[in-house]
Amino acid sequence: MRIPDAKVALSTASVYPESTATAFEIAARLGYDGVEVMVWTDPVSQDIEALRRLSDYHQVPILAVHAPCLLITQRVWSTDPWVKLQRARAAAEKLGASTVVVHPPFRWQRSYARDFVRGIWRMADETDVRFAVENMYPWRYRDREMLAYAPDWDVTNDDYRHFTVDLSHTATARTDALQMIDRMGDRLAHIHLADGNGSAKDEHLVPGRGKQPCAELLERLAVSGFDGHIVIEVNTRRAMSAAEREADLAEALAYTRLHLASPTGAARP
């Protein structure tokens, strides 16, 4: 069997409502290759020195930083979205992370949205850190649909140097994940692995528990020699105990490693 160079990381968002520190503990115990830090309202997630200490103590590298792009993080690291990205880049550089994950702007962030594509290129030209822009989805309520992101929730409609594909988001958008990664081509740099059933809610199920082509995606990555990061970003809020949460995260890791293994000499697509 041939195992690609891609590393499998745990998003610190996967342990919510537990803390960032808990994510490092679980990642170390289960044997993840690293973590992606979701910068949010947990003060530790915003503190570079605290993150460095956690990484050193648990011997778990920080592979990526997810910039604070959510509604609940509008005031984290400034209210200016460009300052947020500058701080995310600085954090990645200081922590040795190779990737900053960023969402496209909300439509009401008009000035930010208007310059977003050009601005991301400018920032990418200033660093070796990859700015990997993540696919999102329309917001739906009953029979109504709201296009909440600009320039577009489908980031393949714009010109970015690097992409993140999120399979829970493709489920919510009801779009074909494999066709999306085909459009991303060699600019696909980062994976958020989760599952979904196509509901209006962004489900972030453990891979294999929904209808997304998680196995097929991983098998394609194995054959193509993908060397980016594959990040488990699942929702464990309904776990009834710490043991149940950890079992879900162990299952997600085992699933990912199983489908990343490819027969030696498999033909490239």
N, C-alpha and C positions, 0 to 999 in steps of 0.2 A: 504494500500500500504506500501511496505517496501522500504526505500531509503538506499542504501549502504553508507558506511563511506567515500567513495571516494570524494575528493574535486575537484571542477571544477575551473580551473585557466585560466587566460588570458595570453598568451605569449605577451611580449612587442613587438615582431616582427609583431603582428597582426595589429598594428596601423601605421606601416611604410607607408609613409615617415615622419609621425609625430614622436615625441620624446618619449623616455622612460618615462618621466614625464607624458606625455599625457596618456600613457597606465595605469598608476596608477589611474589617475582621472577617466577614463572610467570604469575601473574595479570596483572602489568604487561606482560610480553612478549606474551601472547596477546590482550590487549585486554579482559579482564573489567572490569566496571564497579566492582568492589570485592571485598572478602573478608568471609567470616564466620569469626571466630576461634573455633576449638574449644579451649576451655580444658582442658588435660590435663597430662600430666607434663612436657612440654617447658617449661623455666623461662621461655622467652621468651613463651609463650602466657599466662603468669600475670602478666607484668610490663607494666603500663600504659605506662610511659615507653618501654620497648623497642618495644612495639607502635606507639606514636605515631611513634617515629623511623623504623620500617620503612614506615609509611604515608606519612610525609612524603617519605622518600627515593625511594620507588617511585611516588609520586603515585597511590596506590591507597587509596581510602577504606575504612574499616572500617564495614560496613553492619549487622552483627549480631554478637552475642556468644553463643556456645553455652555455657551454664552447665555446670560439671563434674558431670554426672549419671551417668557410666558407672561400672561396677564398678572399673575401673583408676584412677578419679579420686576414690575415696572419701576420701582424705586431702588432696586438693588444695583450697586455700582453706578449710581447717577440715574437721572431721568433722561439723559441724552443718549440715544441708542448708539451713536458713534463712540462715545466714551466707553460704553459697555464693551464694545468690540475691541477697543484699544486695550482695555484692562484684561479682557479675555486673552488677547494675544500676548500681553506681557506675562500673564500667569502661565500660559502654555510654554513660553520661552524659558521662564525661570524654573518650571517644574519638569522640563524635558519632554513635554507632550508634543506630539507631531501634528495634532489637528485641533482646530476650533470649529465646533458645530454651531451653525447659526440658522435661524428661521428667517424666511422672508418677512418683511414688515407687515404690520396690520395696515389696512387700507386707510385708516384715519391718521396714520403717521405720514402725512402727505409729503412733506419735504424729504424725510428719510427714504420713503418709497421711490420718490422721483429720481434720487441719485444713487439708489442702492446698488444696482449692477455695476456702475462705474466705480462707486466707492469700494465695493468688495475687491474689484480688480486692483485698485490703488493700494489697498491694505495688503493684498496678497503679494504685490510686487516689493513690499518692504520687509518681508520676512520669509524664512524657510518653512514656517508653520502653514499648513493647509487650512484655508477657510472653506469648509465643505458645507454648502447650502442645502438644507433639508427640504424634501417634498412635504407639503401639508395637505389640506383637504378643504372642500367647502363645508361651511357650517349648515346643518339642516335641523329644522324643527317642523315635524309633521310633513306637510307637502311643500314647505317653503325652503328655499336654499339661499344662503347669504355667502357672497364671495368676500371673505374676511381678510384675505392676504393680497398684497400687491408687491411687485408687478403681477404675480400669479402664484396660486398654490402649487401648480405644476411647474416646478423649477426648470424642467427641460425645455420650457418655452422661452427661456432666456439664456444668455451666454455667461456661464460661470466656469471658472477654471476647475473647480472640484465640486462634487456632489456627495450628499449623504442620502441614502434611500432608507426609508422607514416603512416596514411592511404592515405595521398597524395603521399607518396613515394611508397606504394604498388601499387597505380594506375599507377604511372610512370614506375615502374618495370614490370607491367602487371603480377603480382603475386597474388595469392589468400590470402587475408588478414586474413581470419578466419583460414586457414591452417597454416599460419605463427604464429598466436597467440597460436594455438594448439602446435606447435613445441616449442614455448617459455615456455609454461606451467606455473608453479608457479614462474618462474623467470621474468615474465612480471611484471614490476614495474611501468611503466609510459606510458601514452598515449598522442600522439599528434593527436588530432582529427581535421580532415579536410577531404575534398572530392576531387575526381578527376575523369576524364573520360578516362584515359589511354593514353593520348597524351604524346609526348616526353618531354613536358614541365611539371615541377613540379608545379601544378596548385594551390594547397591549397585553394580549394573552400569552401564556407560555407557548413557544413554538411547537406546532403539532396539534394544538387544541382548537385551531380555527380552520379557516378555508384558504389561507394564503399559501403560495408555493414556497414555503420556507425551505423544505428539503431540496427542491429543484434549484432554488437560488444558491444554496450552499454547494451543491454538486457542481453547478456552473463555475462558481468561484474556485473550487478545488481544481477543476480541469484547466482553468485559464491561468492558474498561478497567481491569483489575487494576493497582494501583499499589504493591503490596508488593514484596518481593524474591524472586527465584528463585535458589536456591543450588544449584550443582552439588556434590553430595556423593556421590562415587563411590569405589570401592575400586580403587586402582592398585598394591596390594602385589605383584601378580604380574608387574608390568612388568619386563622383562628389562634395561632401561636407562632412563636419564633421558630419552632421546629418545622411547622408547616411551610412557613416562608422559605426557610433554608432548603427544604425538600423541593420546592418549586424551582429555586435557583439552581440546585444541583441537577434537576431534570433538564432545565434549559441548556446548561453547559454540556451535559452528556449528549443531548440531541444534536447540538451544534457540532461537537467534535465527531460524532458518528457520521454525519452527512458531509463533513469537510474532507473526510478520508476518500481518496480516489484511487482506483487501480493504477499501478505503475505503468507508465507508457500510454495512458488514456489520450485519445486524440484531442487536440485543442479545437474549439468550435471555429 
